[in-house]
Amino acid sequence: MIFSPGKLLLIGCRVLRELRVENYAVIDNVAVEFGPGLNLLTGETGAGKSILIDALALLLGEKAYSEVVRHGAEKATVSAVFDAEDPAITAILEENGLDAEAGDLILRRDIATNGKGRVFVNNQPATVGVLKALAPRLAVVHAQNQSVMIFDPPERLALLDAAAGISLEGVTSAYAEWKHIADRISDLEKGEQEKARLVDLWKFQLKEIHDAGLAAGEDQKLESEKRVLANSERVFASATGAFNDLYDAEDSALARIGTAARHLEDLARFNESFKEAAAQLANARVTIEDLSTTLRDFADGMDASPERLAEVEDRLALIDRLRRKYGKTLDDVLAFEQDVAGRLNDIENKDEVLATLRKQLATAANKYLDLARQVSRRRYEMARKLEKTVEAEINDLAMKVKFQIEVSGADEEGNWTASGFDHVAYLISTNPGEPMGPIEHIASGGELSRVMLALKASIEAGRVQHKGDDAERSLVFDEIDIGIGGRAADAVGKKLKSLSRTKQVLCITHLPQIASFADRHFLIEKHEAAGRTRTTVRPLDANERRQEIARMLSGAKVTEASLKNAEQLLKANA
């Protein structure tokens, strides 16, 4: 997934302490240290604000492209430090053979110009797969310019489940079990003509593999033997040469060691410190004798005939042909043989197998329905609670709306999915007297931004209620202010400030009303030097904040009036 301007990123690791970006796009070297409360990042359009979030996304396992490497550099590097005392994160690290740092999670990713990359977790080599495993504990992403997409059917369910703290693991597993049994029954009940065709095919495949008389690991042994046979003269010469040098020649290593051993034994009679050395030399003599015997037997047992080489090559060609048809490896071919044998057994004992499978299907269906109904009840309960909370949150954001979460769906088999059988719709009326309708069809871009903020704020509150250890969950918003202004902007700023009282909040904004609520304010700037463009990020002091907010109010030219307005905003929202 390629990230683009206007995202909502929920970092589930409590606090993002530092983000460092090197040689990424127009950034040559930037390090940003974030703190608790509300962290605001501002800057002119095109300064590179969203590039920071794109870079952070790479640490969550998103796809990397070599094009992001700054021109002239060999690689781009993105790293971050999180406060992450989370047992789930520790478990993921341990499962992947990685050590956990006390209280810290350090992620780093290098992207090279040749397309290759490296990943480090707590300064230990890791994989992108580890980043993806950690990502659900670290981030949930919402793209602002994809607001409507967040309300597609799967996401509507996911939002409600997140608020209720629902885990779908049991439902998903039960559905997979039921579906597997149902598919087996369907295969057995196929039409007679189709079944006869498949039986003939399976019998042919089974016979072809069975007649080959394959053995696990056989191909590797044959490849080794082929290398020996193809180089038989050289191999024989090496084996006999080593045997002679070690054992058979008059001045062999064994003879020399024997002489040295006698000298050491004589020396040890006068100086006991040489007894251990004499014993070590005796052990070396035994080792050489054993190795010499192995070399002699190997050379004597070599069958260097062209006929044997031809046999090995023919056997390998047969195995290769079967691998091309039935699997990438010999083990895959043997597994395919077992699978086909099982299918033929099912066909030959169709009635008995079907009776057993139908009993299993009924059991699996009951298990699925029981779990799916439990999830459905919790969704209905949460929908009633959440819709009231979200409506209040939306109306706190300078809107006057009616909001409703509609859960529907029946438990008939045709509605079963891995996430249950429910359908969820988010309905809204943005004007008094207007009928309710799907939010994705009715709300404007600015209204969608505020509804999404209200939903996320409500869901975060639900997470805290369901998982008390999530109270410090960090939140990062990229341009949540798109499509709003005036009173709505002030309301969004207040909401972000309210959230920051219990969580670290990071926000990229274009609006001075929102920027004035910051506990920490960072300015993102683009400069040109020596013919190159570079982006920098720096924290602002009180006077610099006033200048920046004045710029946001008046544009490129800062006036006395805009400075006074900025000062008033800062005092009002401190």
N, C-alpha and C positions, 0 to 999 in steps of 0.2 A: 504494500500500500504506500503510495507517495503522499506525503503530507503537504498541505497547501495552506495559504493564509487563512486564518480564522478557525482556530481549533480550540477545543476544550480538552484539557489533559488532566486526568485525576491521578495523582501519584499516591499509591497506597502504601507508602513506606514511612509515613509520618512527616519527615522533614527532608527536603532537598537542601543540603548545606552548600555544595559547590558544584558548578558546571564549568568545565574547561573545554574550549574548542580551539584546535590548532589547524591551520591550513585547510579550512573548510569554506568553500565558495569564496566570498569576499572577506572572510575573517582569517587573519594570519595568526593571531594569538590572543584569545580572550579568556579571562577567568572571572566568574561572577560568584561572589559569596552571598548567599541568601540568609535571611534571618527569620525569626518568628514574626507573626503578625502579617500585615499586608505589604507585599513587595510589588511595586509598580515599575514597569518598564515602558518608557515612551521614546519617541524619536520620529523624525520625518519619514514619510512614505518612501520605501526603498532603502532604508538605512540598514536593514538586515534583521529586523526584530523576529520575524517568523523563522528565519534561518536557525536561530537558537533552538526553537522548538523542534524543527526538523532534525537538527543534530542530536537533540535529546532522544528523539524517537529511535535513532539507530541503537541506542543503549537498551532499547526495549525489544530488539530483535527484528526491527523492520529491515527491508531489503536495502542494501547499499549499492550505490552506483559510483563507478570510478570518476564520473564527470564532476562529482562534488569536490574533488581534490583541487586545491588552489593551483592556478597555473604556475609552473615552475617548481612545485614541490613534488616530492616522491610519494608522499602519503598524507592523509588527513587523520587526525586523532581527536576523538571525543571521549571525555572521561567525566565522571560524576561521583560525588560522595553523598550517600544517604545515611541518615540515622535510621537504622532498621533492626531493632531488637524484636524480631518476629519469629516465633518458633517455626512457622511454615516456611519462611525463607531459609532458616538454618537447615531444615529437613531437605529442601531442594538442593542446597549446597552439598550436604553430606551424601545424598543419593548420587551426586555427580563427582564424588571424590574430592570436593573442595573444602578448604577450611573456612570457617566463619570468623570474622573479626569481631571483637567485643563491641557491640553497639554500632558498628559501621558496615556499610556495604559499598565497596569501591568497584565501579564498573569502568572498563576502558575498551574502546574499539578502534582499531586502525584500519583505514581503507587505502589501499595502494592504487597507483595509476594503472597497474596491470590487471586490476579487477580482483586481486587476492586481498585477503584481510586477516586480521588476528583479533581475538577476543581475550580479555583478561578479567577475571572476577577475583577481587581481593588479591591482585597482583599474581594470580595463578592462571596459567593457560587454560582457556575454556573454549566453548563453542557458541555459535549463534543459537543453537538449540537450548543451551542453558539460559541465555537471555530471554528467549521466548517462554521458558518455564517460569522464570522469575516475573515476567511482565504482568501477569494477572494480579500479582501482589503489589506491583509497582505502578500500574497505570491503566486507566480507561480513557480512550480517546474519542472526542467528538469534534468533527470538522464543521466549523461554522457555515461554510459555503455548501455543506451537505446536510443542513438542518432537517430537510424533509426526509432524508434517508434514515435518520435516527428513528423515524416513526414507521418504518416498514414492519411487517408482522413479527419477525423474530426479535427485533429491537424493542418493540412495544412490550413483548413478554419479558425480555431481559431486564428492562427498567423496573417493571413491577416486581419481578423476582428478586432484584437487587434490594429494593426497598423492604421486602418481606424477609430477606435473608434466606431465601429458598435455595437449596441445593438440588439440582436435577440429576445427580449422579445415579441415584437408585432408579428413577424413572427411565433414564437413558439406557441403563444396563438391562432392566426388565424388558424394555421395548426391543432391544437388540436380540435378546434371547427368544422372545415371542416371534420376531420377524424371521430369525434363522430357522425355527421349527416350521413356520408357515411356508417358507420357501422350499424346504425339503419336501413337505407334503405336496406342494404345487408341482415340483419336479416329478414326483412319483405318479401324479394324476394326469400327466400330459397325455395327449392323444396316442393311440396305439401305433400309428404310423411313425410319429416322431420318436416314440419310445423305442420302436424296433430299430430305427436308424441309429439312435444313440447307443443301444446295446451292441449293435454290430461294430460301431466305432470304438466303444470302450473295450470290447473283447480283442479287437485288433491291437489297440494301444497296449493293453495288458500283456498280450502274448509277445509283442515286440520287445517290451522292456524285460519281461520274465525270461525270454529265450537268451537275452544278452548275459544273464547270470551276473549282474553287477554286484559289487561289494563296496561298502562305504570306504572312501579314501583310496580306492583302487587307482584312480586317475593320477593322484599325486605320486604314488609309488611307481607307476609306469613311466611318468615323466622323468623321475629320477633315474630309472633304469635306462631310459632312452638316452639321456645325456651321457651315461657311462658307456653304453654300447657305441654311440656315435663317435666317441673319443677313446675307444678301447685301447689303442696302442699307447697313447699318452698316459691314460689312467694306469695301465699295467706297468708302464715304465716308472711312474711316480711311486706306485705301491712297492714294487720290487726294489727300487732305489732307496726308498726310506727304510725298508726292511734290512737291506745290506748295511746302510750307514748306522743303523741302530743296533744290529744284532750279528749279522753274518760275516762282515769283513774282519780281517785280522786286527785292524785298528778301529773297530766299531766303537760307538758310544758306550755300549755295555761293557766292552773289554776295558776301556779307559776308566769307566766308573768303578769297575772291580778293582783295578790297580789303586785308584785313589782311595777306595774304601779300606783296603788293607793298610795303607799308610795312616789313615785316620784312626783305625782301630789300634794301631801300634802307638800313635800319638796319645790316644785317650788313656793308655796305661800310665802315662806320666803326668797327664793333665786332664782331669775329669771334665773340664769345661768343653772338651771336644766330643764327649759321649753323645750329646744330643745331635751334633752335626753328623756323626757317624751313623746314627739311627736314621736321620733324614736322607742320607745318601743311600742307605739300604732300601728305604722306601722308594726312592727314585729308581733304583735298579729293578725292583719288582714292577713298577709302572712301565718301564721300558720293555721288560720281558712280555708283559700283557699286551702292550701296543704292537710289539713285533709279531706276536702270535696272530693278532687281529689282521695285520697287514698281509702276513703270509697266507692266511685262510682266504682273505678277500681276493688276492691275486690268483690263488689256486682255483677258486670257485668261479672266476670270471668266464662267462660264456660269450665270447666275442664273435660268434658266428654271424654272418649276414642274415641267416635264416631267422635267428632270434630277434634281431633288430627289426626285420620285416614283420614278425608276429606282433611285437610291441607297437609298431606304428599302425598296423591294421586295427589292433584293439583300441588304441587311442582315437583313431578315426571313427570307429563305431560309437565310442562314448561321446565324441564331439557331435556326431549326427543326432544322437538321442538328446543331448543337451540343447541343441538348436530347436528341437521339436517340443521338449517337455520341461525345460527349466534351465536356468543359467548355470547351475552347479549340479554335480552328481547327486548331492543330497536332495536337491529340488526334484530331480528325476525319480529318485527312490520314493520321495513323498508323494509325487504324482501317481506312482504305481499303487501306493497304499490307498490313495483317495479313489482311484478308479475301481480298485477291488471292492472298496466299501460301497460304491454306487451300484456296482453289479450285484452285490449281495442284497442291497435294498430292493432292486428290481426283482430278483429271483424269489425274494421272500416278501413281496409287496404287501399282501394282505396283513401279515403279521406285523410288519414294520409300520404300516399305516395305522393300525390299531394302537400301537405303542405311541406313535407320534401324536395322534389325536388326543390321547390322554395327557401327554406332555404339553401340548398346545393349550388345552383347557387350563392346566395348572399355571402355565406361563401367562395366559390372558388374565386370570384372576389376580395374579401377583401384580401385573402391570396396572390393571384397573384400580386395585386397592391403593397403590402408590400415587397414580395419576389423580384419583379422586381426592386424596389427602392434599396434594399440591393445589388442586382446583379450589378446594375450600379455603385454603390459606390465601390464594389469590383474590377470591371474592371478599374475604375479610379485609385484606390489605387495601384493595381498591376503594372500599368505603372510607377507610381511615385516610389514605393517601390523597384522595381527591379533595377532601376538606382542607388538608394541610397545604396542598399545592395551590388551591384557589386562594387561600389567604396569602401565601407567598407571592403569587402573581399580582394580586391587588396591592401588595406592598410596593410593587415595582411600577407604580403610576399607571395601572390599568384597572378597568372595572369589568370583570368578566365572570362568567359562570363556567366552571370546569367540571368535567365528569369522566370517570374511567369506567368503561363498559366492558365487562367480562362475559363472553358468551361461548357457546360450544356444547356439543352433546357427546356423551361417552360411547356412541356407536363406533364400531370397528373402523369405519371409513374415515373417522376423524383422528385416529391414533397417530401420534408422531413421537419422536424421541424426547420432545419437551412437554408432552401431555396432549390433551385434546382441546385446550382453551384457545379462544381468539380474544385479543385485547384491542380496544380502540380508545384513543384519547379524544374526547369531544370538547368543544369550546364554543361559547357565544361571546363575541367581543363587544357587542352593543346590546343595551337593554331592549327586550322585546324580540330580538332576533333568535331564530331556532338554533339549537345545538348542531354542530357538524364536526367532521374530522378536522383536527387541528392543522394537519398538513395541507388541507384544502382552503382553510379559512384565514389562518393567521398570516400577517405580513412578515417580512424578514425581521424587522425589529421586534415584533410581537413574539416570533419564534425564539429569538434570542432570550427574551425575558422568561418565556415559558420554560425553556431549557434550563436556564439558571434556577428557576423556582423548583423544577423537577430534581435537578442535581442537588440543590440545597436540602430538599425534603428527603431524598434518598440517602444523602450523607447522614442526616439526622437518624434515619432508620438504621443505618449501619452501626452507628454508635449505640443505638438501643439494643440491637441484636448481638453486636460484638463490642463490648465495652472497650476493648483495647484499640479500637479504631478512632478514638476521640481526637487524636492529633493528626489525622489523615490530611496530607497536603493537597492543595488544589491549585491548578495552573489554568488560567483562562487566556486565550489568545483572541483579542478583539471581540469580546462579548458585547461590545458597544455598537456593533454594526447595525445601522438602520434606526438608531435611537438618538435622542438629544434632549436638551432642556430638562424638564421635570423628571422624565424617565431616566436620564443619565444620572441625576442626583440620587434617584431611588436605587439604581443599580449600584452606585458607589456605596450607599449606606448598607446595602445587602452584603456586598463584598467585605465591608468593614466589620459587619456583624459576624460573618463567617470567620473572619480572621481572629476573633477573640478566642476561639477554641481550636483553630487550625492555622497552619501556615498557608497563606494564599499568595500566589504569584499571578500577576495579571499584566498583559500587554494591552495598552489602550491608546486611542487617539483623542479621547475626550478629557478636557481639563477638569470637569466636574468630578470624574472618577479619579484622576491622578491626584487631586487635592486630598484624598482620603489616605494616602500612603503613609505607612510607618517607615518604609525605606523606598527611596525613589532612585531608579537607575536610568541613565540617558544612553541611548544607543545612537551612535553617530557614524557617518561615513565620511572619510577623508581621502584626499588624493595627494600622494607624495611620490616623487621620482617616477611619475608616469603610471603608478599603480594605485588602485582603490583598495582601501582597507576599512573594516568596521571595528569600532571600539565600544566598550561598555564601561561606564564609570558611575559610581554612586554620587549623588548630589548632596551638597550641604544645604542649609536653609535658604541662603541667598540664591544659590543656583536653582533650587526648586522654584523659587518665585519667578526667576527669569524664564525657566522652561514652561511653566504654566502660563505665563504671560504670552510666550510665543505661541502656545497652543490656542490661546484666546484670540490673538490678533493676526497670526500668520507670521511671515518672515520678518516684518518690522515690528519690534517691541516698542510700545508707546507708554507714556506715563499712565494713561488711563488703564491700559491692560495690566500694568504692574500693580496698580491699586486694586483692580478686580481680582488679580491673582492673590494678593495679600488677604483680601476679604474672604476668598474661597478657602484659603489655608487656615485662617482663624476659625471660620465657621465649621470646618470639617476636621479640626485637629482632634 
